[in-house]
Amino acid sequence: MKTRSVKTSMRVLRVFDPWKSPLCTCPFKYSLHPYTGCSHFCPYCYATSYIGRKPSNPKNNFLAMLKTDLTKVEQGSIIELSTSSDPYPPVEAWAGLTRKTLILLHEHDMKMLITTKSHIVKRDVDILARAPAAVMITITTLNREISGRLEPGAPPLDKRLKTIQYLGEHGIPVGARIDPVIPGINDDPLELKELVDTVVDAGAQHIVTSTYKARWDSLKRLSQAFRDESLTTLYKESGEVLHGSIYLPKAERSRLLQPIITQAGVRKVTVATCREGLGAAFFKAPSCDGSHMITARKKKGGLDE
């Protein structure tokens, strides 16, 4: 699938899937991160194992480097913002770096896939409504107490649900990421089915889900956040290292994700898993990441920064 030849001298655009995982089912795309770090401070974050744990900061000279990189990329390529740091941290509300990035991508006829936990994306509907774009909003649980521990710096649940609704009302394709599903924390089957119903009722057209893939630093943080060592014990005793992360056995991962797959089918929305390798029964969509929702749009006038 990822066979397109690309130039390697780019500064901020990167071909997605840095670990070359055979479990990755994403279409060919580029990842793009206007910010370093992430102010949401989710304890389950895998990216902290290689970028550290620090608040979001705009990258220096980012737009100039992106302009150069875009001359080396085919028009119509999928560019995702972002895969390991949220493109809409609190600082974006006044810095506007992601907004300027979207304008630049639109000017170069790129397809945009946005993955975020933030309601700030609503500000940019004027761009997204004109561009070939789709948005995925991450919601891990309807339990506000658990959400506060899992995503302490992220906007609250109600703002994210309203964001899904708002984007859909403005004609922007939108889906939900229900991930990670973490054993003993947000894995109750009835609550997961309710979560599917809630995001679909809000307007989500696609769902992607996955189990928690542990790394030692995130396991430690989760144990501290929930004052419970059972998760660490479970992954130590039952897990296996696959492509840099600790996975639970396939049967357990299937059990954890089945309620989401089943309920998505009931609600007649596309659904897929991320890096699970569970087969066709857990992959019922043209793409896992939501990029199949992106549709071509005609440019209409100029855009304001």
Secondary structure as GFF3:
##gff-version 3
##sequence-region A 1 305
A	DSSP	beta_strand	14	15	.	.	.	ID=ss1
A	DSSP	beta_strand	30	31	.	.	.	ID=ss2
A	DSSP	beta_strand	35	36	.	.	.	ID=ss3
A	DSSP	alpha_helix	48	51	.	.	.	ID=ss4
A	DSSP	beta_strand	57	58	.	.	.	ID=ss5
A	DSSP	alpha_helix	62	70	.	.	.	ID=ss6
A	DSSP	beta_strand	78	81	.	.	.	ID=ss7
A	DSSP	alpha_helix	92	95	.	.	.	ID=ss8
A	DSSP	alpha_helix	97	107	.	.	.	ID=ss9
A	DSSP	beta_strand	111	116	.	.	.	ID=ss10
A	DSSP	three_ten_helix	119	124	.	.	.	ID=ss11
A	DSSP	alpha_helix	125	128	.	.	.	ID=ss12
A	DSSP	beta_strand	133	138	.	.	.	ID=ss13
A	DSSP	alpha_helix	144	150	.	.	.	ID=ss14
A	DSSP	alpha_helix	157	169	.	.	.	ID=ss15
A	DSSP	beta_strand	174	181	.	.	.	ID=ss16
A	DSSP	alpha_helix	189	202	.	.	.	ID=ss17
A	DSSP	beta_strand	206	211	.	.	.	ID=ss18
A	DSSP	alpha_helix	216	226	.	.	.	ID=ss19
A	DSSP	alpha_helix	230	238	.	.	.	ID=ss20
A	DSSP	beta_strand	240	242	.	.	.	ID=ss21
A	DSSP	beta_strand	245	247	.	.	.	ID=ss22
A	DSSP	alpha_helix	250	266	.	.	.	ID=ss23
A	DSSP	beta_strand	270	273	.	.	.	ID=ss24
A	DSSP	three_ten_helix	280	282	.	.	.	ID=ss25
A	DSSP	beta_strand	283	284	.	.	.	ID=ss26
A	DSSP	three_ten_helix	291	293	.	.	.	ID=ss27
###
